């Protein structure tokens, strides 16, 4: 019993130390081995799988995982699969506090100190700066976006905050009206910026019929709101799918590839 307690305490200490020691300057970030990019005052680890050219890039953004999770271990293989299916340069990013990404300014999404970080203007602004930095790095003319859960929440908001940045977006298992679960007036979500979204932006909403975290009605009801606003939206149900790995299901990936290949 004592060994288990000591082991748990040690792991907790290592995790806490790694997060506390993760402040990284731009110079340090650029000198790191591996794939890192400095954006929004954070040093972000990513994995990129390049296509025939970089005119179009696809950026994959994960949701909320336990503190310190190596999200790239899960999303890099998905990015590689999407690259092979589309022949587009596909990039999986690790948000602050995940994999080896820094937490200079931003807390990890799973922070116990602050709730609903994905619905803060600060996080949405950061995501816009990260995608802009990747777009510039790869000299891309347009951007595809795949977001799951909190990543979908932020992505949906971002296309209204920066309408010119993303041309095609896949939102899987997100929440698009944060005000239904939190009355904090300082929070922002897709419902708040619907009128700013470019009607040429192609939006694919994906939901799982067995999702208990973002229930089907969260997506289906918001899809109707977006459609009535005249947005370019599609809706895909993944039958039998729960929240986990919703974006990686065969149904979701097939619909995503179809969206990205549309002329």
C-alpha positions as CSV (number, residue, x, y, z in Angstrom):
1,X,0.0,0.0,0.0
2,X,2.8,2.4,1.0
3,X,4.6,1.7,-2.3
4,X,1.5,2.6,-4.3
5,X,1.1,5.8,-2.4
6,X,4.7,6.7,-2.9
7,X,4.6,5.8,-6.5
8,X,1.4,8.0,-7.0
9,X,3.0,10.9,-5.2
10,X,6.2,10.6,-7.3
11,X,4.3,10.5,-10.6
12,X,2.2,13.5,-9.4
13,X,5.4,15.4,-8.5
14,X,7.0,14.6,-11.9
15,X,3.9,15.8,-13.7
16,X,3.7,18.9,-11.7
17,X,7.4,19.7,-12.1
18,X,7.2,19.2,-15.9
19,X,4.3,21.5,-16.2
20,X,5.8,24.2,-13.9
21,X,9.2,24.0,-15.7
22,X,7.7,24.3,-19.2
23,X,8.1,28.0,-19.7
24,X,10.1,28.3,-22.9
25,X,11.4,31.4,-24.8
26,X,11.1,31.7,-28.6
27,X,14.9,31.1,-28.9
28,X,14.7,28.0,-26.8
29,X,11.7,26.7,-28.7
30,X,13.4,27.2,-32.1
31,X,16.5,25.3,-30.8
32,X,14.5,22.3,-29.6
33,X,15.0,18.9,-31.3
34,X,11.9,17.7,-33.0
35,X,9.0,19.7,-34.4
36,X,8.1,22.8,-32.5
37,X,6.6,26.2,-33.4
38,X,6.4,29.4,-31.3
39,X,3.0,31.0,-31.5
40,X,0.9,33.0,-29.1
41,X,3.9,33.0,-26.7
42,X,3.7,29.2,-26.4
43,X,6.2,26.6,-27.7
44,X,3.9,24.1,-29.4
45,X,5.0,20.6,-30.3
46,X,3.5,19.2,-33.5
47,X,3.7,16.3,-36.0
48,X,3.5,17.1,-39.7
49,X,3.0,14.7,-42.6
50,X,3.6,16.5,-45.9
51,X,1.6,16.1,-49.0
52,X,2.6,16.6,-52.7
53,X,2.6,20.4,-52.0
54,X,1.8,22.6,-49.1
55,X,-0.8,24.9,-50.8
56,X,-3.4,23.5,-48.5
57,X,-2.7,22.3,-44.9
58,X,-4.9,20.4,-42.5
59,X,-4.6,21.2,-38.8
60,X,-5.9,18.7,-36.2
61,X,-6.7,20.0,-32.8
62,X,-7.5,17.6,-29.9
63,X,-9.8,18.1,-26.9
64,X,-9.4,17.9,-23.2
65,X,-7.2,15.1,-21.8
66,X,-5.7,14.5,-18.4
67,X,-2.9,16.8,-17.5
68,X,0.3,16.0,-19.2
69,X,-1.1,13.5,-21.7
70,X,1.0,12.8,-24.8
71,X,-1.8,13.7,-27.2
72,X,0.6,13.5,-30.2
73,X,1.0,9.8,-29.4
74,X,-2.7,9.4,-30.3
75,X,-3.2,12.1,-32.9
76,X,0.0,11.8,-35.0
77,X,-1.1,8.4,-36.4
78,X,-4.5,10.0,-37.2
79,X,-2.7,12.9,-39.0
80,X,-0.6,10.4,-40.9
81,X,-3.8,8.5,-42.0
82,X,-5.5,11.7,-43.1
83,X,-2.4,12.7,-45.0
84,X,-2.4,9.4,-46.9
85,X,-6.1,9.6,-47.6
86,X,-6.0,13.2,-48.9
87,X,-2.4,13.8,-50.0
88,X,-2.6,17.1,-48.1
89,X,0.0,18.2,-45.6
90,X,-1.6,17.3,-42.3
91,X,-0.5,18.6,-38.9
92,X,-1.4,17.4,-35.4
93,X,-0.7,19.9,-32.7
94,X,-0.4,19.4,-28.9
95,X,-2.1,22.3,-27.0
96,X,-0.3,23.9,-24.0
97,X,0.5,21.4,-21.3
98,X,0.2,18.4,-23.6
99,X,3.1,16.3,-25.0
100,X,6.1,18.7,-24.8
101,X,4.2,21.9,-25.4
102,X,4.8,24.8,-23.0
103,X,2.4,26.5,-20.6
104,X,4.0,30.0,-20.7
105,X,0.7,31.8,-20.5
106,X,-2.1,29.3,-20.9
107,X,-3.1,26.5,-18.5
108,X,-3.8,23.0,-20.0
109,X,-7.5,22.5,-21.0
110,X,-7.8,20.0,-18.1
111,X,-6.8,22.6,-15.5
112,X,-8.7,22.1,-12.2
113,X,-8.3,25.8,-11.4
114,X,-10.3,27.2,-14.4
115,X,-13.2,25.6,-16.2
116,X,-14.3,25.9,-19.8
117,X,-10.9,27.3,-21.0
118,X,-11.9,26.4,-24.6
119,X,-14.6,29.0,-24.3
120,X,-12.3,31.9,-23.4
121,X,-11.3,34.6,-25.8
122,X,-7.7,34.1,-24.7
123,X,-7.6,30.4,-25.9
124,X,-9.4,31.1,-29.1
125,X,-7.0,34.0,-29.9
126,X,-4.1,31.7,-29.2
127,X,-5.5,29.0,-31.5
128,X,-5.8,31.6,-34.3
129,X,-2.2,32.6,-33.8
130,X,-1.0,29.0,-33.9
131,X,-2.9,28.2,-37.1
132,X,-1.6,31.4,-38.7
133,X,1.9,30.5,-37.7
134,X,1.6,27.1,-39.3
135,X,0.0,28.6,-42.4
136,X,3.0,30.9,-42.7
137,X,5.5,28.2,-42.0
138,X,4.2,26.0,-44.8
139,X,3.4,28.9,-47.1
140,X,-0.1,27.6,-47.5
141,X,-2.9,29.5,-49.2
142,X,-5.8,27.8,-47.4
143,X,-6.4,25.8,-44.2
144,X,-8.5,22.8,-43.3
145,X,-9.3,22.2,-39.7
146,X,-10.4,19.1,-37.8
147,X,-11.3,19.6,-34.1
148,X,-12.6,17.2,-31.6
149,X,-14.5,18.1,-28.4
150,X,-12.8,21.2,-26.9
151,X,-10.9,21.5,-30.2
152,X,-14.2,21.6,-32.1
153,X,-15.6,24.2,-29.7
154,X,-12.6,26.5,-30.2
155,X,-12.5,25.9,-34.0
156,X,-16.2,26.7,-34.4
157,X,-15.7,30.0,-32.5
158,X,-12.5,30.8,-34.4
159,X,-14.1,30.8,-37.9
160,X,-16.3,33.8,-36.7
161,X,-13.4,35.6,-34.9
162,X,-11.1,35.2,-37.9
163,X,-13.4,34.4,-40.9
164,X,-10.6,34.4,-43.4
165,X,-8.3,31.9,-41.7
166,X,-10.0,28.5,-42.2
167,X,-11.8,27.5,-45.4
168,X,-13.0,24.0,-44.5
169,X,-13.8,22.8,-40.9
170,X,-14.8,19.5,-39.3
171,X,-16.3,19.8,-35.8
172,X,-16.7,16.5,-34.0
173,X,-18.4,16.2,-30.6
174,X,-18.1,19.9,-29.7
175,X,-20.3,22.3,-27.8
176,X,-21.3,25.4,-29.7
177,X,-23.4,27.3,-27.1
178,X,-21.4,27.5,-23.9
179,X,-24.1,29.6,-22.3
180,X,-26.4,26.7,-22.0
181,X,-24.1,25.2,-19.3
182,X,-22.3,28.2,-18.0
183,X,-23.7,31.7,-17.3
184,X,-20.3,33.4,-17.2
185,X,-20.8,36.4,-19.6
186,X,-17.0,36.4,-20.3
187,X,-17.2,33.1,-22.2
188,X,-17.5,32.9,-26.0
189,X,-18.6,30.1,-28.3
190,X,-19.8,29.7,-31.9
191,X,-23.4,30.9,-31.2
192,X,-22.0,34.3,-30.4
193,X,-20.2,34.9,-33.7
194,X,-22.5,33.2,-36.2
195,X,-23.2,36.4,-38.1
196,X,-19.4,36.9,-38.7
197,X,-18.8,33.5,-40.3
198,X,-18.0,33.5,-44.1
199,X,-20.9,31.8,-45.9
200,X,-18.3,30.2,-48.2
201,X,-16.7,28.4,-45.3
202,X,-17.6,24.7,-45.5
203,X,-18.6,23.3,-42.1
204,X,-19.1,19.6,-41.2
205,X,-20.7,18.8,-37.9
206,X,-20.1,15.2,-36.6
207,X,-21.9,13.6,-33.7
208,X,-22.0,10.2,-32.2
209,X,-25.3,8.6,-31.4
210,X,-24.0,7.3,-28.1
211,X,-22.0,10.4,-27.1
212,X,-22.7,11.1,-23.4
213,X,-20.4,14.1,-23.1
214,X,-21.6,16.1,-26.1
215,X,-25.1,14.6,-26.5
216,X,-26.5,14.3,-30.0
217,X,-29.0,17.1,-29.4
218,X,-26.1,19.5,-28.7
219,X,-25.0,19.2,-32.3
220,X,-28.3,18.5,-34.2
221,X,-30.0,21.5,-32.6
222,X,-27.1,23.8,-33.3
223,X,-26.8,22.5,-36.9
224,X,-30.4,23.8,-37.5
225,X,-29.5,27.2,-36.1
226,X,-26.4,27.4,-38.4
227,X,-28.4,26.2,-41.4
228,X,-31.1,28.8,-40.8
229,X,-28.4,31.4,-40.7
230,X,-27.5,30.4,-44.3
231,X,-24.2,28.9,-43.4
232,X,-22.6,26.1,-45.6
233,X,-23.2,23.2,-43.2
234,X,-23.4,19.4,-43.3
235,X,-24.4,17.0,-40.6
236,X,-23.1,13.5,-40.1
237,X,-24.2,11.0,-37.5
238,X,-21.8,8.2,-36.5
239,X,-24.1,5.4,-35.3
240,X,-23.1,3.7,-32.1
241,X,-20.2,6.1,-31.5
242,X,-19.3,7.5,-28.1
243,X,-17.3,10.7,-27.5
244,X,-13.8,9.1,-27.5
245,X,-12.2,9.0,-30.9
246,X,-15.3,10.3,-32.6
247,X,-13.3,12.2,-35.2
248,X,-11.3,9.1,-36.0
249,X,-14.2,6.8,-36.9
250,X,-14.6,5.5,-40.4
251,X,-17.8,7.4,-40.9
252,X,-16.2,10.7,-39.8
253,X,-13.0,10.3,-41.8
254,X,-14.9,9.4,-45.0
255,X,-17.1,12.5,-44.6
256,X,-14.0,14.6,-43.9
257,X,-12.1,13.4,-46.9
258,X,-15.2,14.1,-49.1
259,X,-15.5,17.6,-47.7
260,X,-11.8,18.4,-48.3
261,X,-12.0,17.0,-51.9
262,X,-15.0,19.0,-52.9
263,X,-14.3,21.7,-55.5
